[in-house]
């Protein structure tokens, strides 16, 4: 069975538009959450978000190509280009029939849909863009990356809500293990910060309304948390079989060693109150990696800053890790990044790889008064330095989708 290693990483996020920038700000405990500009938020409950600023799509892709892509596709392609360049791959020198693309988006081209709906209403059906559907559908991120690199291997766009990044990476891991691909470009992308989505999530009372203090709004595990903060961006990795990476003498950042998935089978929005599905996915991931809970050195929690979600995840971790719980540091990247929805898993996987490489656990900022019902070995407000070998990353989504990946510092 082939081993799968990470040879390239690419990020578009509110904390930076490359891996180094994002990682540096993450370990410094900086927030990427700001008041929303360029949109009328006067009628909205939540007026804050993790917006990617100064993203120049036309500068990256040219005006003609940029106008054919929704923002979520632009993010995905930009992150994929970073990851492939970072990997040192020369696509002219590889078997492109064995290059796959597993990249998903939870909501897809919502902004394009809204814009074209406005065109239909204001100017009539003859003015609606013929590119509406290919710009809107969520598989277009994977398709565009595949076209960009001539990747003829399996292409998949998983739609498992906020667990998409982990689902994509986990399924890519399986593909490589089975010897069905040498390389898979994997991760997730999202660009859904619109008046409509903010209104819907706000009316569901799922989002923070700490509008006067945006950088303090996302506060996983804190007693005063009042909901998540929507964010956008993309996180893409190049996953490669170890044998292929070694043949071309690639730089290896880390190894993916386990993947577990499950369903809560409970509710379309709410997580299982006791975290039963989350615990099952973590258990499957550890079994797939052939490790025990005591082998894990760091947990990257899903931890969106919602009351029920953080509590149920904390309970799931505590039940699974039992007496080992208090020695495994837990980080919550969304305290700084916000909730990137379908992009969250990919970006957090990259952060986990960086943690294992550098021996640094990013802090959970705004953790001022721990909610005792979800107390873990939290790392409040200040990064922690310690030796790290194996890490686990959780991602959970609406509908009860759970996906967990296990990464390891690379060793021959």
FIMAR-8929 format. One record per residue: x, y negated, z negated of N, C-alpha, C in turn. Coordinates in steps of 0.02 Angstrom, whole numbers, padded with zeros to 5 digits, always signed. Atoms other than C-alpha are relative to their C-alpha. Layout:
XYZXYZXYZ
...
This chain:
+00042+00060+00000+00000+00000+00000+00044-00062+00000
-00040+00061-00007+00069-00170+00052-00010-00047-00060
+00005+00054+00049+00109-00303-00077-00013-00066+00037
+00018+00064-00032+00042-00478-00041+00031-00057-00037
-00036+00056+00031+00147-00632-00074-00022-00066+00031
+00017+00068-00023+00116-00819-00060+00063-00033+00027
-00059+00031-00032+00235-00902+00063-00012-00072+00021
+00014+00070-00018+00147-01068+00096-00060-00025-00038
+00055+00029+00038+00032-01188+00005-00015-00070+00028
+00020+00066-00023-00068-01341+00059-00059-00026-00039
+00051+00030+00043-00177-01461-00040-00023-00068+00026
+00030+00067-00007-00295-01606-00008-00044-00008-00062
+00036+00006+00063-00361-01669-00175-00002-00072-00024
+00001+00067+00030-00406-01823-00279+00065-00017-00037
-00063+00011+00034-00236-01801-00363+00059-00001+00048
-00054+00002-00048-00137-01802-00202-00014+00043+00060
+00013-00035-00062-00132-01741-00024+00057+00045+00021
-00050-00052-00010+00007-01615-00043+00010+00035-00066
-00008-00040+00061+00055-01482-00169+00041-00036-00053
-00044+00033+00049+00196-01580-00251-00034-00057-00036
+00033+00057+00031+00093-01736-00281-00054+00023-00048
+00053-00025+00043-00056-01640-00350+00028+00031-00063
-00029-00036+00057+00052-01531-00463+00032-00049-00049
-00032+00048+00044+00152-01677-00531-00049-00038-00043
+00051+00037+00038-00003-01774-00581-00038+00046-00047
+00036-00047+00041-00086-01618-00649+00037+00013-00065
-00037-00016+00061+00053-01577-00772+00012-00063-00042
-00004+00062+00039+00061-01761-00823-00066-00017-00033
+00065+00012+00030-00122-01752-00871-00037-00060+00028
+00033+00058-00031-00183-01883-00748-00067+00021+00029
+00067-00014-00028-00365-01893-00695-00006-00029+00069
+00015+00024-00067-00421-01909-00515-00071-00025+00007
+00071+00020-00001-00598-01963-00562-00005-00076-00003
+00009+00072-00003-00653-02139-00517-00073-00017+00015
+00066+00023-00022-00809-02243-00487-00004+00006+00076
+00009-00009-00072-00879-02206-00314-00005-00069+00034
+00002+00062-00039-00848-02344-00188-00025+00016+00070
+00022-00010-00068-00921-02368-00016-00067+00035+00006
+00065-00032+00001-01089-02294-00065-00043-00035-00053
+00046+00031+00049-01240-02370-00152-00019+00052-00052
+00014-00048+00054-01247-02278-00318-00049-00027-00051
+00042+00034+00049-01370-02396-00403-00058+00043-00024
+00058-00041+00019-01510-02267-00403+00020+00069-00026
-00024-00066+00020-01401-02119-00451+00016+00003-00074
-00018-00010+00070-01376-02047-00624+00076+00001-00009
-00073-00005+00003-01194-02004-00592+00030-00042+00056
-00028+00047-00048-01091-02138-00507+00076+00007+00006
-00072-00014+00001-00919-02058-00519+00014+00064+00037
-00018-00061-00037-00825-01925-00421+00076+00002+00009
-00070-00008-00019-00656-01857-00372+00006-00006+00075
-00001+00013-00072-00642-01937-00201+00072+00001+00026
-00064+00002-00034-00496-01907-00083+00006-00067+00036
-00007+00066-00029-00437-02082-00040+00056-00002+00051
-00052+00012-00050-00333-02142+00107+00015+00062+00042
-00008-00058-00045-00362-01983+00207-00011-00024+00071
+00002+00027-00068-00322-02033+00386-00007+00057+00050
+00012-00056-00046-00403-01900+00496+00023-00017+00071
-00019+00019-00067-00375-01996+00656+00076-00002+00008
-00073-00001-00002-00192-02020+00614+00029+00069+00003
-00024-00070+00002-00173-01833+00583-00016+00037+00065
+00024-00043-00055-00275-01762+00727-00013-00037+00065
+00019+00039-00058-00305-01905+00848-00075-00015-00003
+00070+00023+00007-00469-01999+00865-00049+00049+00032
+00046-00044-00035-00548-01881+00991-00013+00064-00039
+00009-00063+00037-00518-01722+00890-00032-00012-00068
+00028+00015+00067-00557-01802+00721-00075-00009+00003
+00072+00014-00006-00729-01856+00783-00040+00064+00013
+00035-00063-00011-00771-01675+00823-00005+00042-00063
-00003-00040+00061-00741-01616+00645-00034-00037-00058
+00025+00027+00063-00842-01644+00487+00059-00007-00049
-00053+00013+00048-00740-01704+00339+00026+00064-00033
-00023-00061+00033-00735-01531+00259+00047+00040+00047
-00044-00034-00048-00656-01460+00419+00067-00038+00005
-00062+00040-00001-00531-01604+00425+00044+00018-00060
-00038-00018+00060-00480-01565+00246+00031+00070+00007
-00024-00069-00006-00465-01378+00282+00059+00004+00049
-00053-00003-00050-00360-01403+00438+00063-00034-00025
-00059+00036+00026-00246-01530+00353+00036+00043-00052
-00031-00043+00050-00216-01412+00206+00032+00062+00032
-00028-00059-00034-00189-01264+00323+00064-00018+00037
-00061+00020-00034-00062-01360+00426+00058-00008-00050
-00051+00004+00052+00032-01401+00266+00025+00069-00020
-00018-00066+00025+00028-01220+00210+00042+00038+00052
-00038-00035-00053+00088-01150+00377+00069-00030+00008
-00065+00031-00005+00226-01278+00390+00044+00018-00060
-00036-00017+00061+00275-01243+00210+00026+00071+00002
-00019-00071-00002+00283-01057+00247+00059+00013+00047
-00053-00010-00048+00408-01082+00388-00018+00047+00057
+00021-00046-00053+00305-00972+00503+00005-00033+00069
+00001+00020-00069+00333-00988+00689-00051+00045+00035
+00054-00040-00028+00169-00931+00766+00017+00030+00069
-00021-00028-00064+00257-00900+00931+00040+00064-00010
-00043-00057+00014+00362-00767+00845-00035+00055-00038
+00036-00051+00038+00226-00668+00755-00053+00032+00044
+00055-00033-00035+00094-00545+00813-00065-00033-00022
+00058+00040+00021-00056-00661+00812-00064+00041-00004
+00057-00044+00011-00175-00514+00823-00002+00025-00072
-00003-00021+00071-00120-00480+00644+00003-00060-00047
+00006+00060+00042-00148-00657+00580-00074-00014-00010
+00070+00013+00016-00314-00682+00491-00010-00068-00032
+00018+00063+00033-00405-00835+00425-00062+00012-00042
+00056-00008+00047-00515-00821+00270-00008-00066-00037
+00010+00066+00030-00575-00997+00229-00075-00016-00001
+00072+00013+00006-00747-01046+00165-00016-00069-00027
+00026+00063+00028-00853-01194+00113-00070+00014-00027
+00065-00013+00031-01003-01195-00002-00057-00036+00034
+00054+00041-00026-01102-01334+00078+00010-00018+00074
-00012+00014-00070-01018-01361+00246-00007-00073+00018
+00001+00068-00025-01049-01516+00351-00061-00040-00019
+00059+00035+00025-01179-01601+00243-00001-00072+00025
-00001+00069-00022-01122-01776+00290-00020-00007+00073
+00019+00000-00071-01137-01738+00476-00075+00011+00008
+00072-00015-00003-01311-01665+00450-00040-00062-00019
+00037+00059+00022-01369-01820+00356+00005-00056+00052
-00009+00053-00050-01296-01938+00485-00042+00013+00062
+00038-00016-00060-01377-01846+00630-00075+00001-00012
+00071+00006+00017-01543-01835+00540-00022-00073+00004
+00014+00071-00006-01536-02024+00526-00004-00023+00072
+00003+00016-00071-01498-02036+00711-00065+00023+00032
+00064-00027-00026-01648-01926+00751-00058-00045-00018
+00056+00041+00024-01764-02033+00647+00001-00070+00029
-00005+00069-00020-01698-02201+00703+00003-00010+00076
-00014+00011-00071-01651-02172+00885-00028+00054+00046
+00032-00051-00041-01739-02014+00942+00043+00060+00014
-00036-00063-00009-01691-01835+00986+00053-00002+00054
-00049+00002-00054-01597-01882+01144+00067-00028-00023
-00063+00029+00025-01465-01971+01038+00035+00045-00052
-00032-00046+00047-01429-01823+00922+00060+00033+00033
-00061-00028-00028-01253-01758+00946-00006+00074+00016
-00001-00071-00015-01236-01591+01036+00050+00038-00044
-00049-00032+00044-01093-01559+00914-00025+00008-00072
+00027-00004+00068-01208-01566+00761+00011+00070-00031
-00003-00067+00030-01218-01378+00735+00072+00024-00009
-00069-00022+00013-01034-01335+00764+00039-00043-00049
-00032+00041+00051-00984-01480+00652-00026+00016-00069
+00034-00009+00064-01105-01430+00515+00011+00069-00031
+00000-00068+00028-01093-01241+00497+00065+00014-00038
-00056-00005+00048-00979-01186+00356+00056+00045+00025
-00054-00041-00025-00880-01058+00457+00049-00039+00044
-00041+00037-00048-00807-01198+00563+00069-00017-00027
-00068+00011+00027-00661-01227+00443+00045+00058+00020
-00040-00059-00019-00600-01049+00471+00009+00003+00075
-00004-00003-00073-00639-01059+00657+00051-00050+00027
-00045+00051-00024-00544-01221+00681+00073+00017-00015
-00068-00022+00016-00390-01154+00591+00021+00057+00046
-00015-00056-00045-00399-00995+00694+00018-00025+00070
-00013+00029-00066-00407-01097+00855+00067-00037+00001
-00062+00040+00004-00266-01211+00798+00062+00045+00007
-00060-00042+00002-00146-01064+00773-00005+00061+00046
+00007-00059-00043-00212-00939+00900-00002+00064-00040
+00002-00058+00045-00248-00819+00756-00057+00046+00023
+00049-00046-00028-00337-00669+00833-00021+00054-00049
+00019-00050+00050-00350-00566+00673-00068-00016-00030
+00065+00010+00031-00503-00554+00561-00009-00072-00026
+00017+00067+00024-00587-00721+00524-00063+00005-00040
+00057-00007+00045-00706-00738+00379-00012-00066-00036
+00018+00060+00038-00799-00882+00298-00046+00019-00057
+00043-00022+00055-00861-00821+00129-00040-00059-00028
+00041+00052+00031-01004-00920+00052-00024+00028-00067
+00017-00022+00067-01004-00880-00133+00001-00060-00048
+00005+00062+00039-01034-01058-00194+00068-00019-00026
-00062+00028+00027-00899-01120-00312+00054+00052-00011
-00052-00051+00006-00807-00954-00313+00032+00017+00067
-00023-00014-00068-00767-00964-00127+00075+00009+00006
-00073-00004-00007-00580-00997-00143+00027+00067-00024
-00023-00064+00026-00553-00845-00252-00025+00059+00041
+00027-00054-00043-00667-00737-00144+00043+00007+00063
-00040-00001-00061-00568-00786+00011+00070+00030-00013
-00067-00025+00016-00399-00754-00071-00002+00074-00019
+00005-00070+00021-00456-00591-00150-00013+00047+00058
+00014-00043-00058-00528-00522+00011+00060+00001+00047
-00061+00001-00041-00370-00577+00103+00052+00048-00030
-00045-00047+00033-00269-00480-00026-00016+00072+00020
+00020-00067-00020-00370-00325+00014+00019+00015+00073
-00016-00009-00071-00343-00350+00201+00074+00017+00009
-00072-00012-00006-00155-00357+00180+00019+00067-00032
-00015-00064+00031-00149-00211+00059-00016+00059+00045
+00021-00055-00044-00241-00103+00185+00041+00003+00065
-00041+00000-00060-00115-00148+00319-00037-00024+00062
+00040+00023-00056-00247-00232+00428+00020-00069+00024
-00027+00065-00021-00155-00398+00437+00068-00009-00032
-00064+00018+00028+00020-00464+00410-00004-00067-00037
+00006+00068+00026-00032-00643+00371-00074-00018-00003
+00068+00028+00004-00194-00720+00308+00004-00071-00028
+00007+00069+00024-00224-00907+00292-00065-00002-00039
+00059-00010+00043-00345-00914+00145-00011-00058-00048
+00017+00052+00050-00436-01036+00032-00069-00028+00012
+00066+00030-00006-00581-01157+00029+00005-00075+00010
+00002+00072-00013-00634-01333+00076-00070-00026-00015
+00066+00030+00015-00774-01452+00026+00004-00076+00007
+00007+00073-00004-00831-01629+00065-00075-00016-00004
+00072+00005+00009-01005-01647-00008-00021-00058-00045
+00018+00057+00042-01000-01812-00101-00044-00047+00040
+00050+00040-00035-01159-01888-00030-00054-00021-00049
+00055+00023+00043-01307-01981-00102-00048+00057-00015
+00048-00055+00008-01416-01828-00074+00025+00051-00051
-00026-00051+00046-01303-01703-00164+00007-00027-00070
-00005+00031+00067-01268-01823-00307-00069-00007-00032
+00068+00006+00027-01455-01853-00326-00026+00067-00024
+00025-00067+00017-01495-01667-00327+00033+00027-00064
-00035-00024+00059-01360-01617-00451-00017-00043-00061
+00017+00045+00056-01402-01770-00556-00068+00015-00029
+00067-00016+00023-01586-01726-00564-00003+00068-00034
-00005-00064+00035-01536-01552-00619+00036-00007-00067
-00037+00017+00061-01445-01638-00764+00064+00042-00008
-00061-00040+00002-01288-01542-00717+00063-00042+00001
-00058+00042-00010-01174-01692-00692+00010-00050-00058
-00015+00050+00052-01087-01809-00812-00026-00068+00020
+00022+00069-00012-01160-01983-00830+00043-00048-00041
-00047+00044+00036-01010-02054-00922+00031-00049+00052
-00019+00042-00057-01004-02186-00785+00048-00056-00019
-00043+00056+00021-00914-02319-00886+00071+00023-00016
-00066-00028+00015-00768-02203-00924+00014+00059+00046
-00006-00056-00048-00742-02100-00766+00057+00048-00014
-00057-00044+00012-00570-02034-00813-00008+00043-00062
+00013-00039+00061-00641-01968-00977-00063+00043+00007
+00065-00032-00009-00798-01892-00900+00003+00076+00003
-00006-00073-00005-00738-01716-00858+00038+00025-00060
-00031-00019+00064-00702-01635-01025-00019+00072-00019
+00016-00070+00015-00710-01444-01023+00015+00018-00073
-00005-00027+00067-00735-01360-01191-00006-00052-00056
+00007+00052+00050-00757-01527-01279-00072-00004-00025
+00066+00005+00031-00902-01551-01398-00045-00052+00034
+00038+00055-00029-00954-01710-01307-00008+00005+00076
+00008-00007-00072-00955-01641-01129-00074-00007+00019
+00069+00010-00020-01110-01687-01031-00011+00018+00073
+00010-00023-00068-01088-01605-00861+00063-00007+00042
-00059+00001-00044-00969-01585-00715+00003-00064+00040
-00010+00056-00045-00898-01717-00600+00016+00027+00069
-00010-00026-00067-00912-01682-00414+00065-00027+00031
-00063+00019-00031-00751-01684-00315+00003+00031+00070
-00006-00025-00068-00689-01643-00140+00073+00015+00015
-00068-00016-00021-00536-01577-00048+00005+00070+00028
-00013-00067-00026-00457-01414+00008+00062+00029-00031
-00059-00036+00024-00336-01284-00056+00010+00062+00043
-00013-00055-00046-00257-01162+00068+00069+00030-00014
-00064-00034+00007-00121-01032+00047+00013+00044+00061
-00019-00052-00047-00026-00921+00168+00017+00062-00041
-00012-00064+00034-00037-00744+00103+00030+00048+00052
-00038-00038-00050+00083-00624+00185+00022+00067-00031
-00026-00063+00027+00133-00443+00167+00074-00009-00018
-00069+00007+00022+00296-00427+00073+00049+00023+00053
-00046-00026-00051+00374-00324+00211+00008-00050+00057
-00005+00050-00053+00333-00457+00341+00040-00061-00023
-00036+00058+00027+00395-00598+00230+00075+00013-00006
-00071-00016+00008+00558-00508+00195+00035+00006+00068
-00030-00006-00067+00588-00471+00379+00021-00068+00027
-00017+00066-00027+00587-00656+00417+00036-00043-00053
-00037+00033+00053+00678-00701+00254-00036-00063-00025
+00042+00056+00021+00535-00812+00196+00012-00017-00074
+00002+00020+00070+00534-00912+00035-00066+00025-00030
+00059-00029+00032+00412-00827-00084-00015-00038-00064
+00020+00039+00059+00316-00930-00211-00027+00044-00057
+00031-00043+00050+00225-00790-00300-00035+00058+00033
+00033-00060-00026+00126-00630-00280-00071+00003-00026
+00068-00015+00021-00060-00592-00284-00005+00074-00015
-00002-00071+00019-00084-00430-00378-00068+00029-00019
+00064-00027+00020-00268-00417-00423-00058-00044+00019
+00062+00035-00019-00446-00465-00375-00059+00038-00027
+00062-00031+00025-00613-00432-00457-00059-00045+00014
+00060+00038-00014-00788-00485-00410-00060+00034-00032
+00062-00027+00030-00960-00465-00487-00057-00049+00010
+00059+00044-00001-01135-00537-00494-00033+00000-00068
+00037+00004+00062-01227-00601-00645-00068+00034+00005
+00068-00025-00009-01394-00545-00570-00047-00027-00054
+00035+00031+00056-01471-00669-00689-00043-00060+00020
+00035+00063-00013-01519-00841-00621+00032-00035+00060
-00027+00032-00059-01499-00948-00465+00049-00056-00016
-00044+00055+00019-01409-01086-00560+00039+00014-00064
-00032-00009+00066-01373-01042-00741+00044+00062-00001
-00043-00058+00010-01230-00927-00788-00032+00045-00053
+00024-00044+00053-01267-00775-00894+00022-00028-00067
-00018+00034+00062-01272-00846-01071+00056+00033-00040
-00054-00034+00036-01152-00715-01137+00060+00014+00046
-00056-00009-00046-01039-00717-00983+00011+00072+00021
-00008-00071-00016-01074-00535-00941+00032+00010+00069
-00028-00007-00067-01037-00555-00755+00072-00024+00003
-00068+00026+00002-00882-00659-00789+00047+00051-00030
-00042-00051+00032-00814-00527-00906+00011+00059+00046
-00006-00056-00045-00849-00391-00779+00050-00015+00056
-00046+00018-00053-00756-00484-00641+00072-00002-00025
-00068+00001+00029-00606-00514-00754+00025+00070-00013
-00021-00069+00014-00605-00332-00805+00019+00036+00065
-00016-00030-00065-00609-00277-00623+00068-00025+00027
-00062+00029-00025-00467-00397-00580+00060+00029-00036
-00055-00029+00038-00356-00331-00720+00011+00073+00020
-00006-00070-00021-00393-00151-00669+00032+00004+00069
-00027+00000-00067-00354-00192-00488+00075-00015-00001
-00071+00017+00007-00187-00267-00543+00038+00052-00041
-00030-00053+00042-00155-00113-00653+00036-00030-00060
-00027+00031+00060-00124-00222-00806-00053-00001-00055
+00045+00006+00058-00199-00241-00979-00007-00073-00020
+00008+00070+00022-00264-00402-01060+00063-00028-00033
-00059+00025+00035-00106-00414-01165+00057-00018+00047
-00052+00017-00049-00002-00430-01004-00009-00069+00029
+00015+00066-00029-00083-00596-00957+00032-00055-00042
-00036+00054+00035+00018-00752-01000-00035-00067+00005
+00036+00063-00009-00100-00890-00940-00067+00014+00034
+00066-00004-00032-00284-00909-00896-00018-00068+00026
+00027+00061-00030-00346-01041-00775-00076+00008+00000
+00072-00009+00010-00527-01060-00829-00040-00036+00054
+00046+00034-00045-00672-01104-00715-00022-00067-00031
+00010+00058+00045-00727-01226-00852-00018-00065+00035
+00022+00059-00037-00830-01357-00761-00019-00059-00043
+00020+00053+00047-00875-01459-00915-00076-00002-00010
+00072-00005+00016-01056-01400-00929-00007+00038-00065
+00010-00030+00066-01129-01345-01094-00002+00075+00002
+00009-00072-00002-01186-01169-01052+00059+00034+00035
-00053-00031-00040-01050-01132-00923+00064+00010-00040
-00062-00005+00039-00900-01170-01034-00008+00050-00057
+00012-00043+00058-00978-01080-01181-00001+00074+00021
+00005-00070-00022-01018-00920-01084+00068+00026+00024
-00067-00021-00022-00844-00915-01005+00045+00013-00060
-00039-00010+00061-00764-00937-01175-00016+00065-00034
+00021-00063+00032-00866-00793-01244+00025+00060+00040
-00022-00055-00043-00821-00683-01095+00075+00013-00010
-00072-00007+00010-00635-00716-01116+00014+00030-00069
-00013-00025+00068-00642-00686-01303-00018+00073-00007
+00019-00070+00005-00734-00522-01285+00050+00045+00037
-00046-00042-00040-00617-00456-01149+00070+00003-00031
-00069+00003+00025-00453-00513-01226+00005+00016-00074
+00005-00023+00069-00509-00474-01403+00055-00030-00045
-00050+00025+00047-00364-00487-01526+00058-00037+00034
-00053+00034-00037-00250-00554-01389-00020-00071+00021
+00027+00064-00024-00361-00706-01354+00041-00060-00023
-00030+00061+00028-00273-00828-01468+00073-00010+00019
-00070+00010-00021-00101-00801-01391+00005-00016+00075
-00001+00014-00072-00151-00830-01207-00023-00071+00013
+00020+00069-00012-00150-01016-01162-00050-00005+00057
+00053+00011-00050-00303-01075-01065+00003-00072+00024
+00001+00067-00030-00299-01222-00945-00064-00010+00040
+00061+00017-00038-00447-01311-00864+00017-00058+00047
-00021+00050-00048-00389-01402-00708-00054-00050+00018
+00055+00045-00019-00561-01477-00676-00005-00061-00045
+00000+00060+00042-00533-01596-00821+00034-00058+00035
-00037+00051-00037-00418-01690-00701-00022-00004+00073
+00018-00002-00070-00471-01634-00527-00074-00012+00012
+00071-00004-00011-00658-01633-00555-00017+00068+00030
+00021-00064-00027-00760-01491-00482-00002-00005+00077
-00007+00003-00073-00708-01467-00300-00044+00051+00035
+00049-00046-00028-00848-01340-00274+00036+00056+00040
-00030-00054-00038-00795-01222-00131+00075-00005+00007
-00072+00009-00004-00619-01294-00133+00036+00016-00066
-00030-00005+00066-00591-01267-00319+00046+00060-00008
-00040-00061+00010-00527-01088-00315+00067-00003+00036
-00063+00004-00037-00397-01121-00181+00050-00047-00033
-00044+00048+00032-00326-01275-00267+00024+00027-00067
-00020-00027+00065-00326-01190-00437+00046+00060+00006
-00047-00055-00012-00239-01037-00365+00070-00028+00012
-00065+00032-00012-00100-01152-00304+00029-00026-00065
-00024+00024+00065-00089-01233-00475+00025+00058-00043
-00021-00058+00040-00077-01060-00555+00068+00026+00024
-00065-00021-00027+00065-01009-00438+00055-00047-00024
-00049+00049+00023+00156-01170-00485+00014+00009-00075
-00010-00013+00071+00129-01133-00670+00047+00058-00011
-00041-00060+00008+00207-00961-00652+00072-00013+00022
-00067+00016-00025+00354-01030-00553+00039-00043-00050
-00035+00049+00040+00395-01171-00672-00008+00010-00075
+00009-00012+00071+00336-01102-00839-00034-00059-00035
+00036+00057+00029+00216-01247-00870-00075+00013+00003
+00073-00005+00003+00034-01238-00926-00028-00071+00002
+00030+00067-00002-00060-01395-00869-00049-00009-00057
+00045+00012+00056-00162-01477-01006-00073-00001+00022
+00070+00017-00010-00349-01489-01023-00009-00069-00032
+00005+00068+00028-00370-01677-01041-00071-00012-00025
+00064+00019+00030-00513-01760-01136-00026+00051-00050
+00020-00049+00051-00517-01613-01256+00017-00030-00068
-00010+00038+00061-00538-01718-01412-00032+00033-00061
+00034-00035+00055-00660-01617-01516-00025+00067+00028
+00015-00066-00029-00663-01432-01473-00068+00025-00022
+00062-00035+00014-00832-01349-01461+00018+00068-00028
-00021-00062+00034-00808-01208-01585-00028+00062+00034
+00031-00058-00031-00924-01095-01484+00039+00025+00062
-00040-00023-00057-00797-01088-01341+00074-00012-00014
-00069+00010+00019-00634-01103-01436+00044+00056+00024
-00049-00048-00025-00487-01017-01352+00069-00027-00018
-00067+00029+00011-00299-01047-01351+00008-00059+00048
+00001+00059-00044-00334-01215-01269+00065-00039-00004
-00060+00041-00003-00195-01333-01217-00023-00072+00009
+00031+00066-00005-00267-01504-01257+00049-00056+00015
-00029+00066-00013-00203-01663-01175+00075-00004+00015
-00072+00000-00011-00019-01615-01161+00021+00067+00029
-00022-00063-00030+00062-01487-01047+00044+00040-00048
-00039-00046+00042+00145-01336-01128+00052+00035+00043
-00053-00035-00037+00311-01262-01073+00013+00066-00036
-00013-00066+00028+00336-01075-01099+00011+00049+00057
-00010-00050-00053+00391-00920-01002-00067+00030+00022
+00063-00027-00027+00250-00858-00889+00016+00049+00056
-00010-00051-00052+00243-00701-00783-00064+00015+00038
+00063-00020-00031+00061-00657-00750-00055-00049-00019
+00055+00046+00014-00089-00773-00734-00065+00024+00032
+00067-00017-00023-00276-00750-00710-00039-00064+00013
+00039+00060-00017-00390-00877-00624-00073+00019+00012
+00071-00013-00005-00579-00880-00641-00035-00049+00046
+00044+00044-00038-00706-00949-00518-00070+00031+00001
+00069-00023+00003-00894-00935-00538-00045-00048+00039
+00041+00042-00042-01034-00998-00426-00074+00010-00011
+00073-00005+00002-01220-01033-00418-00023+00066+00032
+00025-00065-00023-01320-00875-00391+00032+00058-00037
-00032-00052+00040-01208-00781-00512+00059+00033+00033
-00060-00028-00033-01058-00753-00397+00061-00012-00043
-00061+00005+00040-00899-00717-00494+00059+00030+00037
-00060-00024-00034-00725-00699-00420+00061-00019-00042
-00059+00010+00043-00562-00679-00518+00061+00027+00037
-00063-00024-00030-00385-00666-00451+00055+00002-00053
-00057-00007+00044-00224-00614-00537+00063-00012+00041
-00062+00016-00034-00057-00688-00485+00059+00017-00045
-00060-00018+00038+00120-00644-00537+00060-00038+00027
-00063+00029-00022+00287-00732-00532+00037+00053+00040
-00028-00050-00045+00379-00649-00390+00064+00030-00026
-00060-00039+00016+00505-00513-00429+00008+00053+00052
-00012-00051-00051+00585-00396-00305-00023+00069-00023
